Amino acid sequence: RLANSREEMAAAYRFDYLVVNDKLVDAVSQIECILVAENLRMARLHPDAGLKSLDLKETYLKTAIS
């Protein structure tokens, strides 16, 4: 397990966000903040991007419940 965490930390630079799951309440709060941030990205809102605003939190909640 420790070796796996070393590999994960070495690859962390490839990701946009880092959530450390040491306290569940904090981790959930951080993930909710990430979902809000992703919903506010201009690429998701700008009509020229060909994308409509995505409600990622709603999608996440539906997936988590299923």
Disulfide bonds with the S-S distance in Angstrom:
none
